[in-house]
Amino acid sequence: MTLKQLENLVKIDDDMTNPENGTYYNKRTIEQLLEYGLILIDKPPGPTSHEVVAWAKRILEIPKAGHSGTLDPQVSGVLPLGLGEGTKALGVLLMGPKEYHALGRLHSLPSKEKLEQILELFRGEIFQKPPQRSAVVRQTRSRTIYELELLEQKERLVLLRILCEAGTYIRKLYYDMGELLGPGGSMIELRRSRVHQFNENNLVTMHQLADAYATWKENKDDSKLLKIIRPVEETLSEIKSVVIRDSAIDSMCHGAQLAIPGVLQISQYLEKGDLVGIYSQKGEIVALAESLLSENEIKEQTKGYAFQTKRIIMKPNTYPKNWRTSSPPKE
């Protein structure tokens, strides 16, 4: 749980956490980070996103990893990888914007004024049909372009910065701009520079990852690897938070819904329908859930369910069982 999330919490009740159970999210060992970790890879042009994940699994000698947001083979840039159970949290990143730097060629030579007029038409909500060579059904859909900036124009070459909704096709953007100008246009090179809250700061290459892991395995020096593998909780820094009692954790991990007596703290201005991260008192992510009540309703009520679980992230039995199963009927 980030400092920003901690500052925005409202206390509902008090309780103590047992230091013998769980681990503070920012004090995990390498072995624990390989189960609940995040790596921000600087994907090079060439391999597919699936190949990058396969290489990471092989380097780290782990059975489970995944990425957030596929990049085409020729595209470079930010590729978040979730490790182990951390893969379950990556879907949250699809809720936020993505930023690209794209170089394209227009088949005509527009003036800067004419080009700015065309760019203005693509700011805000646009409608796109995915390209023929895409992995999704080719149906027209709406996407939002939040920012579209002309960084440089050199004759027919145009360098753009695009901040857009996930699922926007930048190649199609150049094609559509070219169609409006007449002769057409095409994208030459593309780099993703941001995924939700993560930008190009602190990206690591596959070579750096391999070197850091070898250093840890051979020399027991974890200093490099600890800088590369981040707690998966950083993925969830932009959604609201709920902190629960130790005694409520294992029951949630076994499928129980979170009742109000298990809640200790909640984010300010929590509204019904908000997606939230459910955390232990040590800041470990337990689950993702949808709020069934607002902040004031949770404060006023003493029983009932406050959240609907959407995804369990923590492994069962991380915290001790503190709940009862119904006894079988006597014969």
C-alpha positions in Angstrom: 0.0 0.0 0.0 1.5 3.3 -1.0 1.9 6.4 1.2 -0.8 8.2 -0.7 -3.3 5.4 0.0 -2.3 5.4 3.7 -2.9 9.1 4.0 -6.4 8.9 2.6 -7.7 6.2 5.0 -10.5 6.7 7.5 -10.5 4.7 10.7 -13.5 2.5 11.4 -12.1 0.4 14.2 -8.9 -0.6 16.0 -7.0 -3.9 16.1 -3.5 -5.3 16.3 -1.7 -7.4 13.7 0.2 -10.4 14.7 3.9 -10.1 13.5 4.1 -13.9 13.2 1.6 -14.0 10.3 2.1 -12.5 6.9 4.9 -10.1 5.9 4.9 -6.3 5.5 4.5 -5.8 1.8 7.7 -3.7 1.5 9.9 -6.2 3.5 9.3 -9.3 1.4 12.2 -11.6 0.6 13.2 -12.4 -3.0 11.3 -15.7 -2.7 8.2 -13.9 -1.6 8.5 -11.2 -4.3 8.7 -14.0 -6.9 5.1 -14.9 -5.7 3.8 -11.3 -5.2 6.0 -9.2 -7.5 5.9 -6.7 -10.3 8.6 -6.0 -12.9 8.5 -3.1 -15.3 10.2 -4.4 -18.4 11.6 -2.2 -21.2 10.4 -4.5 -24.1 12.7 -4.3 -27.1 11.4 -4.4 -30.7 11.3 -8.0 -32.1 9.9 -10.4 -29.6 6.2 -10.8 -28.8 4.9 -10.0 -25.3 4.3 -13.7 -24.8 8.0 -14.4 -25.6 9.1 -11.8 -23.1 6.9 -13.4 -20.4 8.4 -16.9 -21.3 11.9 -15.6 -21.0 11.2 -13.9 -17.6 9.8 -17.2 -16.3 12.9 -19.1 -17.5 15.3 -16.5 -16.0 13.5 -16.4 -12.7 12.8 -20.1 -12.6 9.2 -19.6 -11.7 6.1 -21.4 -13.1 3.7 -18.4 -13.3 4.0 -14.9 -14.8 1.9 -12.6 -17.0 1.9 -9.2 -18.7 -0.5 -6.3 -18.8 -1.4 -5.1 -22.3 0.0 -6.8 -25.3 2.6 -5.0 -27.4 3.1 -6.0 -31.0 6.5 -7.5 -31.8 7.9 -4.4 -33.5 6.7 -2.1 -30.6 9.0 -1.2 -27.7 8.4 0.2 -24.3 6.7 -0.3 -20.9 5.5 -3.9 -20.3 4.4 -4.6 -16.7 5.0 -8.2 -15.7 3.2 -9.8 -12.7 4.9 -12.7 -10.9 3.1 -15.6 -9.3 -0.1 -14.5 -7.7 0.7 -10.9 -8.7 -0.6 -11.7 -12.2 -4.1 -11.5 -10.7 -3.7 -7.7 -10.0 -2.6 -6.7 -13.5 -6.1 -6.2 -14.9 -6.4 -3.0 -12.9 -3.8 -1.4 -15.2 -6.3 -1.7 -18.1 -8.5 0.8 -16.4 -6.0 3.6 -16.8 -4.6 5.5 -19.8 -1.6 4.5 -21.9 0.9 6.9 -23.5 2.7 6.3 -26.8 5.4 8.1 -28.8 4.8 7.3 -32.5 6.6 8.2 -35.7 4.6 8.0 -38.9 4.8 9.1 -42.6 2.0 11.0 -44.3 1.7 10.5 -48.1 1.1 14.2 -48.6 2.9 17.3 -47.3 0.5 19.2 -45.1 1.3 22.6 -43.6 1.7 22.7 -39.8 -1.6 24.5 -39.6 -3.4 21.9 -41.6 -1.9 19.1 -39.6 -3.0 20.8 -36.3 -6.6 21.0 -37.7 -6.5 17.3 -38.4 -5.1 16.4 -35.0 -7.9 18.4 -33.3 -10.4 16.1 -35.0 -8.9 13.1 -33.2 -8.9 14.6 -29.7 -11.6 13.3 -27.4 -13.9 10.4 -28.3 -13.1 8.7 -31.6 -14.5 5.6 -33.4 -12.1 2.9 -34.7 -12.4 -0.5 -36.3 -9.4 -2.7 -35.4 -7.0 -3.4 -38.3 -7.4 -6.6 -40.3 -4.3 -8.1 -38.6 -5.5 -7.9 -35.0 -6.4 -10.3 -32.3 -9.9 -9.0 -31.7 -13.2 -9.0 -33.5 -13.3 -6.2 -36.1 -16.2 -4.2 -34.8 -16.3 -0.4 -34.7 -15.8 0.8 -31.1 -15.3 4.1 -29.4 -12.0 5.1 -27.7 -10.9 8.3 -26.0 -7.8 10.3 -27.0 -7.0 12.4 -23.9 -4.0 14.2 -25.3 -2.6 14.3 -28.9 0.6 16.4 -29.2 2.6 17.1 -32.3 6.2 16.8 -31.1 8.0 17.3 -34.4 7.3 17.4 -38.2 10.0 17.0 -40.8 8.4 17.2 -44.2 6.1 14.1 -44.3 7.5 12.5 -41.1 5.3 13.3 -38.1 6.3 12.5 -34.4 3.3 12.4 -32.0 2.7 11.9 -28.3 -0.6 10.2 -27.7 -2.3 9.7 -24.3 -5.3 7.5 -24.8 -7.7 4.9 -23.5 -6.5 1.3 -23.4 -7.3 -0.5 -26.6 -6.7 2.4 -29.0 -4.9 1.4 -32.2 -2.2 4.0 -33.0 -1.4 2.4 -36.4 -5.1 3.0 -37.3 -4.9 6.6 -36.0 -2.2 7.4 -38.6 -4.1 5.6 -41.3 -7.3 7.6 -40.5 -5.3 10.9 -40.4 -3.9 10.1 -43.8 -7.3 9.3 -45.2 -8.6 12.8 -44.2 -5.5 14.4 -45.8 -6.2 12.5 -49.0 -3.3 10.3 -50.1 -3.0 8.3 -46.9 -0.5 7.7 -44.1 1.2 4.9 -42.2 3.0 4.4 -38.9 6.7 3.6 -38.9 7.7 3.2 -35.3 5.9 3.0 -32.0 7.0 3.1 -28.3 4.8 2.8 -25.3 6.0 5.3 -22.7 3.3 4.8 -20.0 0.8 2.3 -18.7 -1.6 3.8 -16.2 0.7 5.2 -13.4 3.9 3.6 -14.6 6.2 5.5 -17.0 9.6 5.0 -18.4 11.4 5.7 -15.1 13.0 2.6 -13.6 12.4 0.3 -16.5 14.7 -2.8 -16.7 15.9 -4.8 -19.7 15.9 -8.5 -19.9 19.7 -8.5 -19.7 19.6 -6.5 -16.4 17.0 -9.0 -15.0 19.1 -12.0 -15.9 22.2 -10.4 -14.4 20.5 -9.4 -11.2 19.0 -12.9 -10.7 22.4 -14.6 -11.4 24.0 -12.4 -8.9 21.4 -13.4 -6.3 21.6 -17.1 -7.0 25.4 -17.3 -7.2 26.5 -14.7 -4.6 23.5 -14.4 -2.4 23.5 -10.7 -3.1 19.9 -9.5 -3.5 20.7 -5.8 -3.8 20.2 -5.6 -7.6 17.1 -7.9 -7.7 15.4 -5.9 -4.9 15.6 -2.8 -7.0 14.0 -4.6 -10.0 11.2 -6.7 -8.5 8.6 -4.4 -6.9 5.7 -5.3 -4.6 2.6 -6.0 -6.7 0.7 -3.6 -4.4 2.2 -0.8 -6.5 -0.1 -1.9 -9.3 -3.1 -0.9 -7.2 -2.0 2.5 -6.1 -4.7 4.4 -8.1 -7.7 2.6 -6.7 -9.3 3.0 -3.3 -8.3 0.8 -0.3 -9.8 -1.2 2.6 -7.8 -2.5 5.5 -9.2 -5.6 7.4 -8.5 -7.5 10.5 -6.1 -10.5 10.5 -9.0 -12.7 11.6 -10.9 -11.9 8.4 -8.1 -12.6 5.9 -8.2 -16.4 5.6 -11.9 -16.6 5.4 -11.8 -14.2 2.4 -9.1 -16.3 0.8 -11.4 -19.3 1.1 -14.3 -17.4 -0.6 -16.2 -15.7 2.2 -17.5 -12.2 1.6 -16.2 -9.3 3.8 -18.6 -8.2 6.5 -18.5 -4.8 8.2 -17.1 -6.1 11.5 -13.9 -7.2 9.6 -13.2 -3.7 8.3 -10.7 -1.4 10.1 -10.0 1.4 7.6 -11.4 2.6 4.3 -10.5 5.3 1.8 -12.1 8.7 2.1 -15.1 9.4 -0.2 -15.7 5.7 -0.9 -18.7 5.3 -3.1 -21.0 2.3 -3.8 -19.7 0.5 -6.9 -16.0 1.6 -6.5 -13.4 -1.0 -7.2 -11.2 -1.4 -4.1 -8.1 -3.2 -3.0 -8.6 -5.2 0.3 -5.4 -5.1 2.4 -4.0 -6.7 5.5 -2.7 -4.4 8.2 0.8 -5.1 6.9 -0.2 -3.6 3.5 -0.5 -6.9 1.7 -3.1 -7.2 -1.0 -5.7 -9.8 -0.1 -8.3 -9.3 -2.8 -10.0 -7.0 -5.3 -13.6 -6.2 -4.5 -16.5 -3.9 -5.4 -18.0 -1.7 -2.7 -21.6 -2.4 -1.9 -21.9 0.6 0.5 -20.6 4.2 0.6 -18.1 5.5 3.3 -21.0 6.9 5.4 -23.0 3.7 5.2 -20.1 1.6 6.4 -19.5 4.0 9.3 -23.2 3.9 10.3 -23.8 0.1 10.1 -22.4 -2.6 12.4 -23.3 -5.7 10.4 -23.9 -7.0 6.9 -21.6 -7.3 3.9 -19.8 -4.2 2.7 -18.0 -5.6 -0.3 -18.4 -8.1 -3.1 -15.2 -10.0 -3.8 -14.1 -9.9 -7.5 -10.6 -11.5 -7.3 -8.7 -13.3 -4.6 -5.0 -12.5 -4.8 -3.5 -13.8 -1.5 -2.9 -17.5 -1.2 -5.2 -19.3 1.4 -3.5 -20.2 4.7 -1.1 -17.2 4.6 -2.9 -16.2 7.8 -4.3 -18.7 10.3 -7.8 -19.9 10.0 -10.1 -18.1 12.4 -13.5 -19.3 11.1 -15.7 -22.3 11.6 -17.2 -24.7 9.2 -20.7 -26.0 9.9 -20.6 -29.4 11.6 -22.2 -32.4 9.7 -25.6 -33.4 10.9 -25.7 -36.1 13.5 -27.3 -39.4 12.4 
